[in-house]
Every structure is written in structure tokens, then in C-alpha cells.
């Protein structure tokens, strides 16, 4: 999703411009690490990290408290100070919001379908209803954004001879 939002975007400040060619996001020690391949007035890869935050009122995951990692910060300070806050931090941040409401509803519908008298194994059936599905928190891993989900409903397991 982030690749689609940011790849090819250009940002400028004070007659300097960078274009984001590639974006990668991963998790590290509870933080989201975003790698950005840039061309233009600054050419190279920069890394920005932030803390994932889930807003239950809007069902949105965002990455807050953005900053450059230590090695990137020293390179950026040496080559292009304008890049530090004007472009990367302030202009990329709005794109680091991931709405989950629609995905939650889709997941709830899929789970509900699976609970409609599904056969788990020979002669073992599950039936139930999923009344609500909510997010209890989020975390980034090296491969995914993981959500901790809370489900409320009923479940009936039956074994037939």
C-alpha cells in the first residue's frame, strides 16, 4: 500500500527536489522502519523510523514520532539539511496512515462465513456467530503489520458419529 502511495512522488523545497523511487517498510524492536530510495537533489537511500499507533476512533494505524535513523541523519546533515524536516519528515508523514475499518469488516464477514456449519475434520463441525471484531493493538514485524484482534460472539462445536 505504501509503495503505491509514495513511489514516483516528488517533493521539493527551496528549488531542490527529490523523487521517491522505491519504498520498503519493516519492523524493528517495536518500531516501523521505512527505507526510501531517492533521486534528484539528493540521491541514495534514507531510513526513517517511527512508532506505530492505532487510533480506535478512526480505525487507523499511523506511524508517529518520525525521525531519521542515526546513520541516515548524519549523512543527510552532511549533504542536504533541507531534506531533514521539510521533505521527508513533514511531507511523507501524511502517507503513513493505514485505514483498517474496511479490512476489519471484510475479516469479520469472512470469519462469519467460516462459522456457518463448517466441517473442521471428519464429523467435527463448527457453527457460530461473530458479533464484533476490534483491534487491541498493532505491531510491526520484519514481514508484516500485525494487529491484535478481539472477537466477541458465540461458538458451537459438534461431533457427529
KETOR-804269 format. One record per atom (N, C-alpha, C, O): residue number from 1; residue in one letter; atom name; x, y, z. Coordinates in Angstrom, 2 decimals, padded with zeros to 5 digits, m for minus. Each point is the difference from the previous one (the first is absolute). Example, Ala and Ser with C-alpha at 12.3 -4.5 7.8 and 13.67 -1.06 7.14 Angstrom:
# KETOR-804269
1; A; N; 013.19; m005.69; 007.80
1; A; CA; m000.89; 001.19; 000.00
1; A; C; 000.90; 001.20; 000.00
1; A; O; 001.04; m000.02; 000.66
2; S; N; m001.39; 001.07; m001.38
2; S; CA; 000.82; 001.19; 000.06
2; S; C; m000.77; 001.09; 000.73
2; S; O; 000.51; 001.11; 000.17
***
This chain:
# KETOR-804269
1; X; N; 000.83; m001.19; 000.00
1; X; CA; m000.83; 001.19; 000.00
1; X; C; 000.88; 001.26; 000.00
1; X; O; m000.26; 000.95; m000.74
2; X; N; 001.30; m000.96; 001.58
2; X; CA; 000.90; 001.15; 000.08
2; X; C; 000.76; 000.20; m001.31
2; X; O; 000.24; 001.13; m000.42
3; X; N; 000.14; m002.23; m000.20
3; X; CA; 000.70; 000.06; m001.30
3; X; C; m000.87; 000.74; m001.01
3; X; O; 000.50; 000.86; m000.73
4; X; N; m001.78; m001.17; 000.67
4; X; CA; m000.90; 000.64; m000.95
4; X; C; m000.18; 001.49; 000.30
4; X; O; m000.09; 000.81; m000.92
5; X; N; 000.05; m000.47; 002.20
5; X; CA; m000.21; 001.39; 000.39
5; X; C; 001.21; 000.90; m000.26
5; X; O; m000.16; 001.15; m000.40
6; X; N; 001.36; m001.67; 000.62
6; X; CA; 001.18; 000.85; m000.03
6; X; C; 000.92; m000.15; m001.21
6; X; O; 000.68; 000.95; m000.39
7; X; N; m000.66; m002.12; m000.21
7; X; CA; 000.93; m000.23; m001.11
7; X; C; m000.32; 000.95; m001.16
7; X; O; m001.14; 000.08; m000.46
8; X; N; 002.17; 000.65; 000.01
8; X; CA; m000.16; 000.94; m001.10
8; X; C; m000.37; 001.40; 000.44
8; X; O; 000.02; 000.91; m000.83
9; X; N; m000.36; m000.70; 002.08
9; X; CA; m000.34; 001.33; 000.49
9; X; C; 001.24; 000.87; 000.09
9; X; O; 001.08; m000.47; 000.36
10; X; N; m001.26; 001.73; m000.69
10; X; CA; 001.12; 000.92; 000.16
10; X; C; m000.37; 001.07; 001.03
10; X; O; m001.15; 000.43; 000.09
11; X; N; 002.14; m000.03; 000.66
11; X; CA; m000.16; 001.01; 001.03
11; X; C; 001.08; 001.04; m000.20
11; X; O; 001.14; m000.34; m000.32
12; X; N; m001.49; 001.61; 000.51
12; X; CA; 001.00; 001.04; m000.22
12; X; C; m000.05; 001.03; 001.12
12; X; O; m001.00; 000.18; 000.69
13; X; N; 002.14; 000.50; m000.55
13; X; CA; 000.15; 001.06; 000.98
13; X; C; 001.21; 000.83; m000.41
13; X; O; 001.07; m000.56; m000.27
14; X; N; m001.22; 001.88; 000.23
14; X; CA; 001.11; 000.89; m000.34
14; X; C; 000.69; m000.40; m001.31
14; X; O; 001.23; m000.09; m000.04
15; X; N; m001.98; m000.13; m000.99
15; X; CA; 000.51; m000.36; m001.33
15; X; C; 000.78; m001.32; m000.01
15; X; O; 000.75; m000.27; m000.94
16; X; N; m000.91; m000.52; 001.94
16; X; CA; 000.60; m001.34; 000.03
16; X; C; m001.14; m000.99; m000.01
16; X; O; m001.09; 000.27; 000.52
17; X; N; 001.35; m001.42; m001.12
17; X; CA; m001.07; m000.97; m000.17
17; X; C; 000.54; m001.41; 000.14
17; X; O; 001.12; m000.30; m000.43
18; X; N; m001.93; m000.56; 001.04
18; X; CA; 000.31; m001.43; 000.03
18; X; C; m001.21; m000.75; m000.51
18; X; O; m001.14; 000.42; 000.16
19; X; N; 001.42; m001.56; m000.78
19; X; CA; m001.05; m000.89; m000.48
19; X; C; 000.20; m001.34; 000.70
19; X; O; 001.11; m000.53; 000.02
20; X; N; m002.16; 000.01; 000.54
20; X; CA; 000.07; m001.30; 000.66
20; X; C; m000.15; m001.08; m001.06
20; X; O; m001.03; m000.08; m000.67
21; X; N; 002.06; m000.74; 000.53
21; X; CA; m000.04; m001.07; m001.00
21; X; C; m000.51; m001.31; 000.58
21; X; O; m000.68; m000.76; m000.68
22; X; N; 001.01; 000.51; 001.93
22; X; CA; m000.39; m001.27; 000.60
22; X; C; m000.23; 000.21; 001.50
22; X; O; 000.63; 000.85; 000.62
23; X; N; m001.52; m001.64; m000.07
23; X; CA; m000.33; 000.08; 001.42
23; X; C; m000.04; m001.41; 000.56
23; X; O; m000.55; m000.91; m000.61
24; X; N; 001.13; 000.74; 001.78
24; X; CA; m000.09; m001.28; 000.70
24; X; C; m000.28; 000.29; 001.46
24; X; O; 000.54; 000.96; 000.56
25; X; N; m001.39; m001.76; 000.05
25; X; CA; m000.32; 000.19; 001.41
25; X; C; 000.19; m001.32; 000.72
25; X; O; m000.37; m001.06; m000.51
26; X; N; 000.94; 001.13; 001.70
26; X; CA; 000.23; m001.19; 000.79
26; X; C; m000.09; 000.38; 001.47
26; X; O; m000.06; 001.18; 000.34
27; X; N; 000.05; m002.17; 000.51
27; X; CA; m000.04; 000.25; 001.43
27; X; C; 001.34; m000.31; 000.63
27; X; O; 000.74; m000.87; m000.46
28; X; N; m000.43; 001.62; 001.54
28; X; CA; 001.25; m000.22; 000.69
28; X; C; m000.16; 000.49; 001.44
28; X; O; m000.19; 001.20; 000.24
29; X; N; 000.27; m002.12; 000.71
29; X; CA; m000.08; 000.34; 001.42
29; X; C; m001.23; 000.83; 000.34
29; X; O; 000.09; 000.93; 000.80
30; X; N; m001.23; m001.27; m001.38
30; X; CA; m001.24; 000.70; 000.30
30; X; C; m000.22; 001.28; m000.79
30; X; O; m001.02; 000.66; 000.18
31; X; N; 001.94; m000.31; m001.05
31; X; CA; m000.13; 001.19; m000.82
31; X; C; m000.22; m000.40; m001.45
31; X; O; 000.34; m001.12; m000.40
32; X; N; m000.90; 002.03; m000.38
32; X; CA; m000.10; m000.16; m001.45
32; X; C; 001.21; 000.68; m000.61
32; X; O; 000.30; 001.15; 000.33
33; X; N; 000.39; m001.84; m001.21
33; X; CA; 001.16; 000.55; m000.69
33; X; C; m000.35; 000.11; m001.48
33; X; O; m000.31; m001.00; m000.64
34; X; N; 000.36; 002.21; 000.11
34; X; CA; m000.37; 000.26; m001.38
34; X; C; 001.26; 000.37; m000.78
34; X; O; 000.69; 000.96; 000.34
35; X; N; m000.39; m001.73; m001.37
35; X; CA; 001.14; 000.28; m000.88
35; X; C; m000.50; 000.68; m001.25
35; X; O; m000.92; m000.50; m000.65
36; X; N; 001.51; 001.63; 000.29
36; X; CA; m000.40; 000.77; m001.17
36; X; C; 001.19; 000.15; m000.94
36; X; O; 001.04; 000.53; 000.39
37; X; N; m001.19; m001.01; m001.63
37; X; CA; 001.02; 000.21; m001.04
37; X; C; m000.34; 001.30; m000.70
37; X; O; m001.08; 000.15; m000.57
38; X; N; 002.02; 000.80; 000.60
38; X; CA; m000.24; 001.33; m000.54
38; X; C; 000.92; 000.31; m001.17
38; X; O; 001.14; m000.47; m000.05
39; X; N; m001.65; 001.26; m000.90
39; X; CA; 000.81; 000.58; m001.07
39; X; C; m000.34; 001.48; m000.08
39; X; O; m001.04; 000.44; 000.50
40; X; N; 001.89; 000.31; m001.12
40; X; CA; m000.22; 001.44; m000.14
40; X; C; 001.13; 000.75; 000.69
40; X; O; 001.17; m000.35; m000.16
41; X; N; m001.51; 001.38; 000.91
41; X; CA; 001.01; 000.81; 000.69
41; X; C; 000.77; m000.81; 001.03
41; X; O; 001.15; 000.32; 000.32
42; X; N; m001.77; m001.34; 000.20
42; X; CA; 000.69; m000.95; 000.89
42; X; C; m000.22; m001.37; m000.61
42; X; O; m001.13; m000.36; m000.32
43; X; N; 002.19; m000.41; 000.16
43; X; CA; m000.11; m001.33; m000.61
43; X; C; 000.50; m001.02; 001.01
43; X; O; 001.12; 000.11; 000.50
44; X; N; m001.95; m001.09; m000.20
44; X; CA; 000.40; m001.05; 000.92
44; X; C; m001.18; m000.51; 000.80
44; X; O; m001.15; 000.35; m000.26
45; X; N; 001.45; m001.17; 001.23
45; X; CA; m001.04; m000.60; 000.84
45; X; C; 000.04; 000.66; 001.37
45; X; O; 001.06; 000.15; 000.60
46; X; N; m002.23; 000.23; m000.12
46; X; CA; m000.12; 000.53; 001.36
46; X; C; m000.97; m000.87; 000.77
46; X; O; m000.90; m000.62; m000.57
47; X; N; 001.10; 000.56; 001.89
47; X; CA; m000.86; m000.80; 000.87
47; X; C; m000.64; 000.89; 001.04
47; X; O; 000.67; 000.78; 000.69
48; X; N; m001.98; m000.90; m000.59
48; X; CA; m000.78; 000.73; 000.98
48; X; C; m000.67; m001.04; 000.90
48; X; O; m000.47; m001.03; m000.49
49; X; N; 000.43; 001.30; 001.78
49; X; CA; m000.68; m000.93; 000.89
49; X; C; m001.03; 000.75; 000.82
49; X; O; 000.08; 001.22; 000.18
50; X; N; m001.06; m001.96; 000.30
50; X; CA; m001.05; 000.59; 000.82
50; X; C; m000.71; m001.07; 000.80
50; X; O; 000.24; m001.20; m000.18
51; X; N; m001.10; 001.64; 001.05
51; X; CA; m000.74; m000.87; 000.90
51; X; C; m001.39; m000.25; m000.58
51; X; O; m000.73; 000.95; m000.28
52; X; N; 000.34; m002.22; 000.09
52; X; CA; m001.35; m000.27; m000.50
52; X; C; m001.03; 000.31; 001.08
52; X; O; 000.20; m000.30; 001.17
53; X; N; m001.30; 000.90; m001.58
53; X; CA; m001.05; 000.39; 000.92
53; X; C; m001.35; m000.34; m000.63
53; X; O; m000.23; 000.30; m001.17
54; X; N; m000.64; m000.91; 001.94
54; X; CA; m001.34; m000.32; m000.48
54; X; C; m000.99; 000.96; 000.64
54; X; O; m000.03; 000.14; 001.23
55; X; N; m000.79; 000.51; m002.04
55; X; CA; m001.04; 000.91; 000.46
55; X; C; m001.34; m000.73; m000.14
55; X; O; m000.49; m000.19; m001.11
56; X; N; m000.08; m000.21; 002.23
56; X; CA; m001.24; m000.78; m000.06
56; X; C; m001.18; 000.83; m000.48
56; X; O; m000.95; m000.56; m000.55
57; X; N; 000.98; 001.86; 000.75
57; X; CA; m001.12; 000.85; m000.45
57; X; C; m000.10; 000.02; m001.53
57; X; O; m001.11; 000.05; m000.54
58; X; N; 002.23; m000.08; m000.14
58; X; CA; m000.01; 000.05; m001.47
58; X; C; 000.39; m001.34; m000.63
58; X; O; 000.01; m000.12; m001.23
59; X; N; 000.31; m000.87; 002.04
59; X; CA; 000.47; m001.31; m000.48
59; X; C; 001.18; 000.17; m000.97
59; X; O; 000.02; m000.59; m001.08
60; X; N; 000.95; 001.39; 001.49
60; X; CA; 001.13; 000.31; m000.85
60; X; C; 001.32; m000.27; 000.73
60; X; O; 000.15; 000.33; 001.17
61; X; N; 000.78; m000.95; m001.89
61; X; CA; 001.36; m000.17; 000.50
61; X; C; 000.83; 001.12; m000.62
61; X; O; m000.07; 000.24; m001.21
62; X; N; 000.84; 000.44; 002.03
62; X; CA; 000.90; 001.03; m000.52
62; X; C; 001.38; m000.22; 000.59
62; X; O; 000.17; m000.72; 000.98
63; X; N; 000.80; 001.35; m001.59
63; X; CA; 001.37; m000.07; 000.50
63; X; C; 000.35; 001.38; 000.52
63; X; O; 000.08; 000.96; m000.77
64; X; N; 000.13; m000.86; 002.07
64; X; CA; 000.20; 001.28; 000.66
64; X; C; 001.44; 000.16; 000.47
64; X; O; 000.80; m000.94; m000.06
65; X; N; m000.48; 002.15; 000.51
65; X; CA; 001.33; 000.33; 000.54
65; X; C; 001.11; m000.36; m000.99
65; X; O; 000.98; m000.65; 000.36
66; X; N; m001.16; 001.08; m001.61
66; X; CA; 000.96; m000.34; m001.05
66; X; C; 001.35; 000.69; 000.21
66; X; O; 000.07; 001.15; 000.44
67; X; N; 000.98; m001.87; m000.76
67; X; CA; 001.35; 000.54; 000.03
67; X; C; 000.87; m000.86; m000.90
67; X; O; m000.38; m001.12; m000.35
68; X; N; 001.53; 001.65; m000.02
68; X; CA; 000.95; m000.78; m000.78
68; X; C; 000.77; m000.91; 000.94
68; X; O; 000.23; 000.34; 001.16
69; X; N; 000.18; m001.52; m001.68
69; X; CA; 000.89; m000.82; 000.82
69; X; C; 001.35; 000.71; 000.07
69; X; O; 000.27; 000.90; m000.79
70; X; N; 000.56; m001.31; 001.71
70; X; CA; 001.24; 000.72; 000.29
70; X; C; 000.91; 000.13; m001.22
70; X; O; 000.51; 001.08; m000.27
71; X; N; m000.31; m002.17; m000.47
71; X; CA; 000.91; 000.07; m001.16
71; X; C; m000.57; 000.89; m001.09
71; X; O; 000.74; 000.77; m000.62
72; X; N; m002.05; m000.84; 000.38
72; X; CA; m000.61; 000.84; m001.01
72; X; C; 000.07; 001.47; 000.42
72; X; O; 000.29; 000.86; m000.82
73; X; N; m000.56; m000.58; 002.10
73; X; CA; 000.01; 001.37; 000.47
73; X; C; 001.35; 000.66; m000.25
73; X; O; 000.06; 001.14; m000.43
74; X; N; 001.03; m001.85; 000.70
74; X; CA; 001.33; 000.61; m000.19
74; X; C; 000.28; 000.23; m001.49
74; X; O; 000.60; 001.02; m000.35
75; X; N; m001.01; m001.94; m000.52
75; X; CA; 000.21; 000.18; m001.44
75; X; C; m000.82; 001.18; m000.51
75; X; O; 000.50; 000.83; m000.77
76; X; N; m001.76; m000.75; 001.21
76; X; CA; m000.88; 001.07; m000.47
76; X; C; 000.51; 001.36; 000.48
76; X; O; m000.01; 000.97; m000.76
77; X; N; 000.46; m000.88; 002.01
77; X; CA; 000.53; 001.26; 000.51
77; X; C; 001.21; 000.45; m000.79
77; X; O; 000.19; 001.20; m000.22
78; X; N; 000.62; m002.12; m000.22
78; X; CA; 001.20; 000.35; m000.76
78; X; C; m000.34; 000.43; m001.42
78; X; O; 000.69; 000.86; m000.56
79; X; N; m001.74; m001.43; m000.04
79; X; CA; m000.24; 000.24; m001.42
79; X; C; m001.13; 000.98; m000.29
79; X; O; 000.12; 000.81; m000.92
80; X; N; m001.20; m000.86; 001.68
80; X; CA; m001.15; 000.83; m000.36
80; X; C; m000.90; 000.23; 001.21
80; X; O; m000.95; m000.75; 000.22
81; X; N; 001.24; 001.76; 000.55
81; X; CA; m000.79; 000.30; 001.21
81; X; C; m001.47; 000.22; m000.32
81; X; O; m000.86; m000.36; 000.80
82; X; N; 000.54; 000.96; m001.96
82; X; CA; m001.38; 000.28; m000.36
82; X; C; m000.84; m001.27; m000.06
82; X; O; m001.22; 000.04; 000.17
83; X; N; 001.87; m001.16; m000.41
83; X; CA; m000.70; m001.28; m000.13
83; X; C; m000.56; m000.49; 001.33
83; X; O; m001.04; m000.66; 000.03
84; X; N; 001.72; 001.00; 001.05
84; X; CA; m000.31; m000.60; 001.30
84; X; C; m001.46; 000.19; 000.41
84; X; O; m000.71; m000.98; 000.19
85; X; N; 000.28; 002.20; m000.06
85; X; CA; m001.37; 000.20; 000.48
85; X; C; m000.97; 000.41; m001.11
85; X; O; m001.14; m000.47; m000.03
86; X; N; 001.58; 001.33; m000.86
86; X; CA; m000.90; 000.54; m001.01
86; X; C; m000.61; m001.06; m000.89
86; X; O; m001.18; 000.07; m000.34
87; X; N; 001.96; m001.04; m000.05
87; X; CA; m000.53; m000.96; m000.96
87; X; C; m000.36; m001.32; 000.65
87; X; O; m001.18; m000.36; 000.06
88; X; N; 002.16; m000.36; 000.41
88; X; CA; m000.25; m001.37; 000.45
88; X; C; m000.97; m000.05; 001.17
88; X; O; m001.05; m000.64; m000.08
89; X; N; 001.39; 001.30; 001.15
89; X; CA; m000.83; m000.12; 001.21
89; X; C; m001.38; 000.61; m000.20
89; X; O; m001.00; m000.68; 000.24
90; X; N; 000.91; 001.93; m000.65
90; X; CA; m001.29; 000.67; m000.05
90; X; C; m000.87; m000.39; m001.19
90; X; O; m001.22; m000.02; 000.12
91; X; N; 001.83; m000.31; m001.25
91; X; CA; m000.81; m000.28; m001.18
91; X; C; m000.31; m001.47; m000.21
91; X; O; m000.96; m000.34; m000.69
92; X; N; 001.75; m000.53; 001.28
92; X; CA; m000.27; m001.44; m000.12
92; X; C; m000.97; m000.46; 001.08
92; X; O; m000.76; m000.94; m000.21
93; X; N; 000.78; 001.59; 001.36
93; X; CA; m000.82; m000.43; 001.14
93; X; C; m001.49; m000.19; m000.32
93; X; O; m000.58; m000.99; 000.44
94; X; N; m000.06; 001.90; m001.19
94; X; CA; m001.42; m000.22; m000.30
94; X; C; m000.30; m001.31; m000.73
94; X; O; m001.12; m000.51; 000.06
95; X; N; 002.11; m000.04; m000.76
95; X; CA; m000.19; m001.24; m000.73
95; X; C; 000.17; m001.23; 000.89
95; X; O; m000.25; m001.12; m000.43
96; X; N; 000.68; 001.33; 001.66
96; X; CA; 000.26; m001.12; 000.91
96; X; C; m001.21; m000.25; 000.90
96; X; O; 000.15; m000.20; 001.20
97; X; N; m001.32; 000.21; m001.80
97; X; CA; m001.26; m000.30; 000.68
97; X; C; m000.69; m001.12; m000.77
97; X; O; m000.15; 000.07; m001.22
98; X; N; m000.25; m001.09; 001.94
98; X; CA; m000.57; m001.18; m000.63
98; X; C; m001.38; m000.28; 000.60
98; X; O; m000.10; m000.50; 001.12
99; X; N; m000.97; 000.82; m001.86
99; X; CA; m001.35; m000.25; 000.52
99; X; C; m000.30; m001.50; 000.06
99; X; O; 000.29; m000.74; m000.94
100; X; N; m000.85; 000.30; 002.06
100; X; CA; m000.28; m001.42; 000.20
100; X; C; m001.49; m000.34; 000.05
100; X; O; m000.36; m001.17; m000.03
101; X; N; m000.50; 002.17; 000.12
101; X; CA; m001.43; m000.26; 000.19
101; X; C; m000.54; m000.96; m001.06
101; X; O; m000.69; m000.96; 000.34
102; X; N; 000.99; 001.22; m001.61
102; X; CA; m000.50; m000.86; m001.08
102; X; C; 000.57; m001.41; 000.11
102; X; O; m000.73; m000.98; m000.20
103; X; N; 002.02; 000.86; 000.52
103; X; CA; 000.63; m001.32; 000.15
103; X; C; m000.61; m000.76; 001.18
103; X; O; m000.18; m001.22; m000.07
104; X; N; m000.14; 001.93; 001.14
104; X; CA; m000.64; m000.64; 001.15
104; X; C; m001.37; m000.56; m000.38
104; X; O; m000.35; m001.12; 000.37
105; X; N; m000.42; 001.91; m001.09
105; X; CA; m001.33; m000.47; m000.43
105; X; C; 000.12; m001.21; m000.93
105; X; O; m000.77; m000.95; 000.14
106; X; N; 001.72; 001.00; m001.07
106; X; CA; 000.22; m001.15; m000.89
106; X; C; 000.39; m001.24; 000.80
106; X; O; m000.49; m001.10; m000.25
107; X; N; 001.38; 001.28; 001.22
107; X; CA; 000.45; m001.13; 000.83
107; X; C; m001.16; m000.57; 000.81
107; X; O; m000.11; m001.21; 000.16
108; X; N; m000.74; 002.09; 000.36
108; X; CA; m001.14; m000.46; 000.78
108; X; C; m000.96; m000.80; m000.88
108; X; O; m000.52; m001.03; 000.43
109; X; N; 000.29; 001.49; m001.65
109; X; CA; m000.88; m000.73; m000.92
109; X; C; 000.59; m001.36; m000.37
109; X; O; m000.72; m001.00; m000.04
110; X; N; 002.02; 000.96; m000.23
110; X; CA; 000.65; m001.27; m000.34
110; X; C; m000.06; m000.97; 001.17
110; X; O; m000.28; m001.19; m000.19
111; X; N; 000.53; 001.68; 001.39
111; X; CA; m000.06; m000.86; 001.19
111; X; C; m001.42; m000.51; 000.21
111; X; O; m000.20; m001.17; 000.35
112; X; N; m000.78; 002.04; m000.56
112; X; CA; m001.39; m000.40; 000.18
112; X; C; m000.37; m001.11; m000.99
112; X; O; m000.71; m000.94; 000.37
113; X; N; 001.18; 001.03; m001.60
113; X; CA; m000.26; m001.04; m001.00
113; X; C; 000.63; m001.33; 000.43
113; X; O; m000.59; m001.06; m000.19
114; X; N; 001.78; 001.14; 000.76
114; X; CA; 000.67; m001.22; 000.45
114; X; C; m000.72; m000.65; 001.18
114; X; O; 000.16; m001.20; 000.24
115; X; N; m000.93; 001.98; 000.49
115; X; CA; m000.70; m000.52; 001.17
115; X; C; m001.38; m000.57; m000.33
115; X; O; m000.73; m000.41; 000.90
116; X; N; 000.37; 000.38; m002.16
116; X; CA; m001.31; m000.50; m000.40
116; X; C; 000.07; m001.50; m000.29
116; X; O; 000.08; m000.42; m001.15
117; X; N; m000.12; m000.35; 002.20
117; X; CA; m000.01; m001.46; m000.09
117; X; C; 001.13; m000.53; m000.88
117; X; O; m000.23; m000.71; m000.98
118; X; N; 001.43; 001.07; 001.33
118; X; CA; 001.18; m000.47; m000.73
118; X; C; 000.52; m001.29; 000.63
118; X; O; m000.01; m000.16; 001.22
119; X; N; 000.45; m000.75; m002.08
119; X; CA; 000.56; m001.25; 000.48
119; X; C; 001.50; 000.18; 000.21
119; X; O; 000.75; 000.23; m000.95
120; X; N; m000.32; m000.34; 002.21
120; X; CA; 001.42; 000.15; 000.33
120; X; C; 000.79; m001.24; m000.40
120; X; O; 001.08; 000.10; m000.58
121; X; N; m001.63; m001.24; 000.88
121; X; CA; 000.55; m001.28; m000.42
121; X; C; m001.17; m000.97; m000.05
121; X; O; m001.14; 000.39; 000.24
122; X; N; 001.41; m001.63; m000.55
122; X; CA; m001.09; m000.96; m000.19
122; X; C; m000.90; m000.05; 001.24
122; X; O; 000.43; m000.33; 001.10
123; X; N; m001.71; 000.68; m001.32
123; X; CA; m001.05; m000.03; 001.01
123; X; C; 000.15; 001.04; 001.11
123; X; O; m000.70; m000.10; 001.02
124; X; N; 001.55; 001.07; m001.18
124; X; CA; 000.13; 001.07; 000.99
124; X; C; m000.36; 001.31; m000.70
124; X; O; 000.63; 000.41; m000.98
125; X; N; m001.68; 000.24; 001.52
125; X; CA; m000.55; 001.20; m000.62
125; X; C; 000.06; 001.18; 000.97
125; X; O; m000.07; m000.16; 001.22
126; X; N; 000.20; 001.34; m001.81
126; X; CA; 000.02; 001.23; 000.79
126; X; C; m001.07; 000.93; m000.55
126; X; O; m000.14; 000.18; m001.21
127; X; N; m000.62; 000.41; 002.12
127; X; CA; m001.03; 000.96; m000.34
127; X; C; 000.09; 001.14; 001.01
127; X; O; 000.30; m000.23; 001.17
128; X; N; m000.54; 001.41; m001.62
128; X; CA; 000.05; 001.11; 000.94
128; X; C; m000.33; 001.32; m000.65
128; X; O; m000.34; 000.08; m001.18
129; X; N; 000.45; 000.96; 001.98
129; X; CA; m000.23; 001.34; m000.50
129; X; C; 001.08; 000.92; 000.57
129; X; O; 000.43; m000.14; 001.15
130; X; N; m000.02; 001.06; m001.96
130; X; CA; 001.00; 000.99; 000.41
130; X; C; m000.71; 001.34; 000.08
130; X; O; m000.33; 000.61; m001.01
131; X; N; 000.11; m000.16; 002.24
131; X; CA; m000.76; 001.23; 000.21
131; X; C; 000.86; 001.24; m000.21
131; X; O; m000.47; 001.00; m000.55
132; X; N; 001.72; m001.05; 000.98
132; X; CA; 000.87; 001.17; m000.18
132; X; C; 001.45; m000.43; m000.10
132; X; O; 000.42; m001.04; 000.52
133; X; N; 000.33; 001.87; m001.21
133; X; CA; 001.44; m000.21; m000.18
133; X; C; 000.65; 001.36; 000.19
133; X; O; m000.36; 000.97; m000.68
134; X; N; 001.31; m000.89; 001.60
134; X; CA; 000.66; 001.28; 000.24
134; X; C; 001.50; m000.20; 000.16
134; X; O; 000.47; m001.09; 000.32
135; X; N; 000.27; 002.17; m000.54
135; X; CA; 001.45; m000.04; 000.08
135; X; C; 000.43; 000.40; 001.41
135; X; O; m000.43; 001.02; 000.53
136; X; N; 001.29; m001.86; 000.06
136; X; CA; 000.52; 000.28; 001.33
136; X; C; 001.37; 000.64; m000.04
136; X; O; 000.48; 000.51; 001.01
137; X; N; 000.17; m000.52; m002.17
137; X; CA; 001.32; 000.59; m000.15
137; X; C; 000.62; m000.45; m001.30
137; X; O; m000.53; m000.88; m000.68
138; X; N; 001.64; 001.48; 000.33
138; X; CA; 000.72; m000.35; m001.22
138; X; C; 001.49; m000.06; 000.30
138; X; O; 000.50; 000.62; 000.94
139; X; N; 000.19; m001.39; m001.77
139; X; CA; 001.45; m000.05; 000.08
139; X; C; 000.55; m000.31; m001.38
139; X; O; m000.65; m000.64; m000.83
140; X; N; 001.87; 001.10; 000.59
140; X; CA; 000.67; m000.26; m001.25
140; X; C; 000.99; m001.12; 000.21
140; X; O; 000.73; m000.02; 001.00
141; X; N; m000.69; m000.92; m001.93
141; X; CA; 001.01; m001.04; 000.00
141; X; C; 000.84; 000.22; m001.26
141; X; O; m000.23; 000.95; m000.76
142; X; N; 001.20; m001.81; 000.55
142; X; CA; 000.83; 000.17; m001.20
142; X; C; m000.76; m000.34; m001.28
142; X; O; 000.50; 000.26; m001.09
143; X; N; m001.70; m000.83; 001.20
143; X; CA; m000.74; m000.39; m001.20
143; X; C; m001.40; 000.58; m000.11
143; X; O; m000.61; m000.07; m001.07
144; X; N; 000.08; 000.64; 002.17
144; X; CA; m001.41; 000.41; m000.07
144; X; C; m000.34; 000.98; 001.12
144; X; O; 000.74; 000.17; 000.97
145; X; N; m001.89; 000.45; m001.14
145; X; CA; m000.64; 000.72; 001.09
145; X; C; m000.97; m000.99; 000.61
145; X; O; m000.89; m000.50; m000.68
146; X; N; 001.06; 000.21; 001.96
146; X; CA; m000.88; m000.95; 000.66
146; X; C; m000.95; 000.74; 000.94
146; X; O; 000.40; 000.90; 000.74
147; X; N; m001.65; m001.28; m000.81
147; X; CA; m001.01; 000.58; 000.87
147; X; C; m000.42; m001.05; 001.03
147; X; O; m000.18; m001.17; m000.32
148; X; N; 000.02; 001.62; 001.55
148; X; CA; m000.55; m000.85; 001.05
148; X; C; m001.50; 000.23; m000.03
148; X; O; m000.47; 001.12; 000.24
149; X; N; m000.29; m002.17; m000.53
149; X; CA; m001.44; 000.12; m000.16
149; X; C; m000.74; m000.62; 001.17
149; X; O; 000.40; m001.04; 000.53
150; X; N; m001.48; 001.69; m000.14
150; X; CA; m000.90; m000.53; 001.00
150; X; C; m001.33; m000.32; m000.69
150; X; O; m000.57; 000.85; m000.69
151; X; N; 000.11; m002.07; 000.88
151; X; CA; m001.25; m000.42; m000.61
151; X; C; m001.02; m000.30; 001.09
151; X; O; 000.33; m000.55; 001.05
152; X; N; m001.57; 000.92; m001.32
152; X; CA; m001.09; m000.29; 000.93
152; X; C; m001.10; m000.71; m000.79
152; X; O; m000.40; 000.44; m001.08
153; X; N; m000.07; m001.54; 001.64
153; X; CA; m001.04; m000.76; m000.68
153; X; C; m000.23; m001.32; 000.70
153; X; O; 000.32; m000.16; 001.18
154; X; N; m000.87; m000.79; m001.91
154; X; CA; m000.26; m001.33; 000.57
154; X; C; 000.52; m001.05; m000.96
154; X; O; 000.10; 000.21; m001.21
155; X; N; 000.23; m001.37; 001.79
155; X; CA; 000.58; m001.08; m000.78
155; X; C; m000.58; m001.32; 000.50
155; X; O; m000.08; m000.25; 001.20
156; X; N; m000.32; m000.58; m002.14
156; X; CA; m000.54; m001.30; 000.34
156; X; C; 000.78; m001.07; m000.78
156; X; O; 000.10; 000.07; m001.23
157; X; N; 000.44; m001.02; 001.93
157; X; CA; 000.76; m001.09; m000.61
157; X; C; m000.81; m001.27; 000.18
157; X; O; m000.40; m000.33; 001.12
158; X; N; 000.15; m000.40; m002.20
158; X; CA; m000.76; m001.23; 000.11
158; X; C; 000.77; m001.16; m000.66
158; X; O; 000.63; 000.16; m001.05
159; X; N; m000.72; m001.32; 001.70
159; X; CA; 000.63; m001.19; m000.50
159; X; C; m001.11; m000.99; m000.34
159; X; O; m000.82; m000.33; 000.85
160; X; N; 000.81; m000.15; m002.08
160; X; CA; m001.03; m000.94; m000.46
160; X; C; 000.63; m001.38; m000.16
160; X; O; 001.16; m000.14; m000.40
161; X; N; m001.95; m000.86; 000.72
161; X; CA; 000.48; m001.40; m000.18
161; X; C; m000.04; m000.43; m001.42
161; X; O; 000.37; m001.13; m000.30
***
